[in-house]
Amino acid sequence: MGAGVIKSGGGKRRGRRARRGGAAAMSEINITPFVDVMLVLLIIFMVSAPLLTVGVPIELPETAAEALPVDQEEPLTVTIDAEGTIMIQTTAIARDELIGRLRAIAAERTSNKIFLRADGNIPYARVAELMGALNAGGFKNIGLVTDTGGPTMDSTGG
């Protein structure tokens, strides 16, 4: 992995830089282990990256709000799509089973934080009703997920 020494085969020595003892420094570095490690890391990241996102496609509304800080525990996400289907992470759930399932999940978690992803075309009354169900299920810290870059309400228009 480091530099080595190459013994010269004898012969005439030329110039002042000739070494005594017939040994010359090898200036090549073996990068094969480095390439192996980098390929393993690349494969790990390629496999794990798609698993880190919630895969329910919805059209989120855009706001100027900043992102919430992330905890060590994986955040629980509840999604309501344009058709009104409610999903915990990526699993669809019936409306009458939602609160019971949330209570069971809340009993096993250390954090009461939950993220609500609602399609932008869902009426506000449905979103508020779902927020009430999340609260009744034991989650008091509800974060609304939106896309960034939306309009602001300040007078500068920026």
Secondary structure as GFF3:
##gff-version 3
##sequence-region A 1 158
A	DSSP	beta_strand	5	7	.	.	.	ID=ss1
A	DSSP	three_ten_helix	20	22	.	.	.	ID=ss2
A	DSSP	beta_strand	23	25	.	.	.	ID=ss3
A	DSSP	alpha_helix	32	48	.	.	.	ID=ss4
A	DSSP	three_ten_helix	49	52	.	.	.	ID=ss5
A	DSSP	beta_strand	62	63	.	.	.	ID=ss6
A	DSSP	beta_strand	76	80	.	.	.	ID=ss7
A	DSSP	beta_strand	86	88	.	.	.	ID=ss8
A	DSSP	beta_strand	91	93	.	.	.	ID=ss9
A	DSSP	three_ten_helix	95	97	.	.	.	ID=ss10
A	DSSP	alpha_helix	98	108	.	.	.	ID=ss11
A	DSSP	beta_strand	113	118	.	.	.	ID=ss12
A	DSSP	alpha_helix	124	136	.	.	.	ID=ss13
A	DSSP	beta_strand	141	145	.	.	.	ID=ss14
A	DSSP	beta_strand	147	148	.	.	.	ID=ss15
###
